[in-house]
Amino acid sequence: MVTSGWKVGTVTATRTQTPTGRSIDLAVPGWPGNVAGQHVDVRLTAPDGYRAVRSYSLASSGPGESIQLAVDRLPEGEVSPYLVDDLRPGDQLEFRGPLGGWFVWRPEQVENVQLIGGGSGVVPLVAMVRSHAAGGSAAKFRLLYSVRAPEDAFFADELAALANDTFELTWAYTRTVPAGWPTPPGRVNRELVERVTFAPSPNLMTFICGPTGFVEAVSNILVDTGHDPARVKTERFGGA
């Protein structure tokens, strides 16, 4: 499913997801479809010809000539401020993809899946959760989603609505918790990981996505508690 060359998509809708992030729906004639977990390169060109390219995960998957991105604004970013603040329905966006074939989940996979996301790193994991629900997969899914505060969660209502016997959702708040929340805010630590995630098993695949420090800390916890490093897949963004 990986193709080369640049495509042009037309924005059909945008939706605010967090104070600094939003989702972007695009119509893309000839889109070949994509697997949950894949991403695209987005290219912006300035009037003087300067170009900036950044990679963004797809929140959507499967067939059809439409895709969805979800982007968090970086204060010093060259691309994300435009995507979050300026892009409007009817605008066109240049991108390349779908890209990536390692950090992906396919509906025919039958092993249990542990998802761990930090901030906007949940986006490719949302694509996996959606694909799992759409295909009626019997595989057990769990998502541990860490955000600073409730308002910083992408697709919060949708994720909560999808929770059922085959998909468990656990929230971790690092700065502010909802009213009546039973525990104080704090970073994801070993105690939480061991309590809410699947135990090590050869019938388990784990996907972790988020800021570099978060991904490294969580993956180290998993390996230290007996998980097979070959079955812990990671994607990260930001500085070390």
N, C-alpha and C positions, 0 to 999 in steps of 0.2 A: 504493500500500500504506500510505500514511500516514493514520492515523485520529486523531480527537480524542476527548477523554473519558477518564476514568480506569477502569482495569480492576483486577480483583483476581485474583492468582495464589496458588496454594497451594504451599508449599515441599515438594518430594518428596525432595530429597537435597542435602547439602552435602559438599564435599570440600576439605580443606586443600591449597592449592597452593604457598604460600610461608609463611615464619614470620609474615607480616603479611597474608596474602591467602587467599581461598578462592573456590571456584566454588559457585554456587547454582542448582539446577534447580527450575523451577516448572511446574506444570500450570496452563494458562490456557484454560478453556473458551471457544470462539469466537475464539481467536487466529487472525488472518488470515494468518499467516506473515510472514517478513521477508526482506529482501535482506541479504547479507553486508556488514557495515560499518555497519548502522543501530544506533540506540541507543534507550533508553527513559528517561523521567523517573521516578524513584522518589520517592514521597511518604510521609513518616512523620508521624504525628500524635500529639502528647503528650497525656497525660490532661487538661492544662489548655487544650487546643485549639490550642497552638502547632504550626505545621507547618513542616517543612523539606523542600525538594525538591532532588534532585541528579540529574545525568545519568550513566548508565552504559551502556557499549557492550555489545552482545549478542555472546556467543561463538558463538551458534547462528544458523542461517539456514534458509530453506526452509519448506515446509509443515508442518503438524502443530500440535497444541494444547499445545506445551511450548516453553519457552525456557531459555536458560542465561545467567546473568550471571557475571562474575568481578570481584571487588572487592578493592582494596588498602586496608588501614586507614590513615587519616590521623590522627595523634596528636590533633590539635585538631578533628577532623571532627565534624559533628553527625549524620551518617547512616552513614558507613562503619564506625565502631566497632560499631554495632548489627548491621549486616549481617554483619560478620566474626565477631564474638564471641558474639552473643546469638540470632540467628535459628536456628530449629530446624525439622526436618521437621514438617509439619502447620500451621506458622504461615502467616499470610496476609500478602501484600505488595501494596501499592497502587502502580500505575504507569500511565504513559501512553505509548502508542506503537503500532507502531514509528515512529520519527522519523528524518528525514534522508534525502536522496536524492542527495547529491553525493559523499560519501566512501563509495562503495559499489562492489562488484564483482559482476557478473552472469555466470552460467555461459556465456552466449552470446557474451561478449566473447572475441576471438581474439588480441589483442595480448599481448606478453610483459608480465609484472607484476613490479615490484620492490617488496618490502615492507621497511620499516625501522621497527623498534619499540624503544622504551625502556621497561623495567619493565612495569607493567600496561598500558601503551599497546599491547602486543601483542594485547590481547583482540579488537578488531575485525579484526585481521589473521589471527588464528586462525580466525575465522568465514570469512574469504576462503579460507584454506588448506583448511579442511574442505569448503567448497563446491566448490573446484577438484577435490579428490580424489573427492568423491561424484559429481560430474558427469562424471568421466573426461575432463576438459578436456585438450586437447593444448597449450594455452598454456604457455609456460615461466614458472615462478614461482621467485623467489629471495627468501629472508627473511634479513635481517641483524638479529639480536636482541641488544640490549645490555642487560646486567644487572650489578648490583654483584658478585654471586657466584653460583655454580651453584644454590644453594638458593633464590635469589630469582626464578627463572624460572617463569612460569605455563605449564602444559601441556607441560613439558619432554619427558617421555617420549613423549607423543602426537606432538609435532612431530618428534622424532627418528625415530619409527616411520614417519611419512608421507614422509620424504625418499626420493626416487627420481629417475628420469631427467627428470622434469618439475618437480620441486620440490627446490631446493637450500637447505640451512639452514647459516648461518654464525653462530657465537656470538662475542660481544665482551664480555669481563669487565672491569669498570672498577676493582675493588678486590681480588678474590680469584679465582684461577684454579684449575681442577681439578689434581690431582696429575699431573705429567707433561705439562702443557700447554706447547706449544712457544714461546709468547710471554708476556711479562710483562703484567700488567693495565694498562689504559689506556683513555682515552676514545676514542670513535669519531672518527677524524681523516680527513683527505683521502687519505692513503696507503691506509688500509684501505678506504674507500669506493670508490676507483678500482680497487682490486685485486679486490674480491669482488662488486661490483654490475654490472649490465648497463651497457654503454656507451650514451651518448646515441643515441636513435633515435626516428623518428616512429612506430615500431611498439612503443612502450613506454609503460606507465602506471606511475607510482610513487605509493605510499601511505606516508606517514610519520605515526606516532602516538607520543606520549610527552609528557614534561614540556616546558614551553615552551622552555627554553633548549636542550634536546636537539634539538627539532624545528627551531628556527631555525638552529642550527649545521649540521645535516645538510642541510637544504634549501638553505642558502647554498652549501655545498660542491657540491651537485649543479648548481645554476645556474651557479656559477663554472666548472664543468668541462664546460659545454655542454648541459646538459639544458634542455628547453623548460619554463619556469615554468608554463605552462598545463597541462602533463602531470605536474606534481608536486603531488599533493593532500595536504593536511596536516590533522591534528587534534591539539590540544594541551590540556594541563591544567596547573593550577598558576600561580603568579605569574610575571611577566616576569623 
